[in-house]
Amino acid sequence: MSEDFKTNAEKYLYSRDQFRKLAQHKFLEFNEHSNLLIASTNELIASITLFCSGRSFREIDNGLYCADLMVSFCRSHFIASDLVLGGDLVDGAVIIRKQMELLARLNELKSGADIERLIRKTPNIKHLKSGLKRLYSEYSEVAHSASPKVMELLGRRDYESGVYTLVYPDFQENAYVSLQHLILSAFEYYVWAANFLSDNFEDYDAAYHSKLFEKSFETHNRIYTGKPISELGT
């Protein structure tokens, strides 16, 4: 062990941080529009959350539960974004799957479902409004470490001596698949949130969020052409 580090854990964490920074640099360098897409989508999610900050949801049906879910979505969005940019695609996928379930629960609540029948039950993915529902089984496979194929998202290197799994994260093009799915979850969340806030807060001005969404959507379409990517690892 290097004398520069007192423990192996210290060495690992330092090295991981350096590799994450390098992976993020490679990610943003790979496509000139990626930084704007991430920045505009992050601004959209953060501004929705900060509009809600300090407001009472108590008089809204299931309001406190909705407020909890909104805060959770925001926190998880930024964590997943950091993981995807830093090359930690397996860990990012677990959180994106969690976002899918959260969105399904928000849509269940909007539909007027009896909350007593929802408590302690996994949200029904059929309530997702976008194509994300088609991806849920793939993300569950990643979350459960269910096959060798999905574990390849950790990163592999082929050498004459054999095939090796990377100890530290590195950029791979699959990161752009993960990013698209993260962005699509943010888009579906925005649609839900804009309707929810318009229905419950008279002073909500949707114009700013609408402009942010349009910017994000246009930038998304500069990066992703054709049908949305549907599979991880392909």
N, C-alpha and C positions, 0 to 999 in steps of 0.2 A: 504494500500500500504506500502511496506517495507520502512523503513527510509533510507535504503541504496540507494534508487533511488528517484530522485527529481520529476520524472514524470512517468506516465504509459508507455509512449513511450520508455523512457530510459530502463525501466524494461523489456519491450517486446523485444527490440532489443538485450539486453544483453542475455536474456534467449534464444532467437532464435539462436544467435551465438553459445551458448554452445550446444544446441541440434543439430545444424548442424555439429559441430565438432564430436560429439558422433556418429551421423549417418554416417559420412565419415569413422570413425574408424571401425564401424561395416561393412560397405560396403567393405572396403579393406581386412578385416579379413575373409569375407565370402568365397572368392576364392583367392588362393595364386597367381594366374596369373593376377589378375585384375590390380594391380599396374603397371606391365610391359606393359600391353595392353594400358592403359591410357597414360603412359609416352611416349611410342613409337609413338602413334598416335598424341599426342600433339606436339611432336618434328617434325613429318612430316608436320603438318599444319603450325607450326611456321616457319620452315625452308623454306617452299615455299613462305610464306609472306615476310620473310627477304631477300630472293633472289631478290624479286621484288622491295624492298625498294630503293628509289633513282633513279630508272630507268624510262625513259620516255616511256609512252604508246601512245603518241600522234600520231605516224605514223602508228599505228595498227588500222585496221578497228574496230570501236566501242571500241577502246583501253581504253579510259578513263572510259567508263561505265564498262568494264571488270575489270579494276583496282579497281573501287569502290566496285564491287561485291566481289572481292577477299579479300579486306580488311574487308568487312562486314562479309564474311564467317568466317574468322579467329577470329574476335572479338566474334561473336555469338557462335562459337565452344567452346571457353574457358568458356564463361558464362554458356552455357548449361551443360558443363562438371561439373562445380562447383555446379550447381543446382541439377543435378542428384546424384552426390556423397553425397550432403548434404541433400538428402531426399525431395527436392522440385520438385516432379515429374510433377505436373500440369504445373508449370512455365517452367520447362525444356522442356515439350512436346510442348508448344507454340513456343519455339525457334527452336526446331527440325523441326516443320512444316514449319517455315520460311526458314530454310535451304533447305528443299525440293523444295520450290518455287524458291529459289535462284539458285539451281542447274538446275532446269528446264529452267530458263531464260538463264543461261550460255550455255546450250545445244541448245536453240533456236538461240542464237547469233552465235554459231558455225555452225549451219545448214545453215546460210546465210539468215535468215529471215530478212525482211525489218524492221529496227528498228522503223520506223515511225508507223508501224502497231502494234508494241509491247508496245509502250509507253502508260502508264496509264491503261494497261490491266494486269490482273492476269496471271502469267506464266502458260502455259499449262502443266499439270503434265504428260501428255503422253510422253513428251520429256525426262523424267527421264530414265536412262539406266538400272537401277537396280530394284530389287523388292520393293524398297521404294514406288513406285507409288501405290502399293496395300495397303499401310498403310495410305495414305493421308486422306482418309475419316475418319478414326479413330482419327487421330490427329486433324482434323477439329472439330470433336465432342468435343474433350477436349478443344480446343481453344475457342469454342463458349459456353462452359459450358452447353452443349445441353442435358445431361441426368444425372440422379443420379449415374449411374454406373461409369462414368468416374471420377466423383468427389470423388469416393472412393480412388482415387490415393492420396488424401490428407492424408490418414491414418485413420484407425478406431480402436476403442477398444470396446470390448463387456464386459459389467459388468452385474451383477444381476439387477442393477437399470436401465439399458438401454444401447443403443449403442451411442458412442460419437465420434465426429470428433476431431482429434488432433489439438490443437492450434499451436503446434510447429512441425517441420518436424522430422521424425524418419526413420530409415532404414526399408525397406521392399524389399522382393525379386523382386518385379516388377521393382526395380531400375536397375536390370540387363537386363530387357527387354528394358528399355529406353537407357541404355548404348549401347546395340547392335545396336539399330537404329541410335544412334549418330555416332557410329563407321562406320556403313555402309554408312552414309552420307559423312563421311570423306574419305572413300575409293573411292566413286564415284567422289568426288571432286578431289582427287589425280589424277585419270585417266584423267579427263578433264584438270587439270593444267599441267600435264606432257606433254600432247600433245600440249597445247597452248604455253607453254614456249619453247618447242623444235622447234616449227614452227616459233617463233618470236624472239628468242634470240640465237645467234650463240654460245655464251659462256656458255649456259646452259648445265650442266653436270648432266644427269638424274641418274647417278649411286648411289649417296648417297640417294636420295629420293626413289629409287627402293629398296635399302636395308632396309630402314626404313619401307616401305610398306610391304615387305616380312616378316619382324619381327612382325609387327602388325597383319598381316593376319594369320601367324602361331600361334600367341598367342591367337587371336580371336578363332581359331579352337580348342584350348585347353579348352577354356571356354564353347563355344557353339558348341554342336555336333548335327548332324542331320540337318533338315531343319531350316532356320532362324525363330526365333520367329516372329509371325505375328500379334499378338493382344496385346494391352495394357490391363492390369487388368485381365489376365488369367494365 
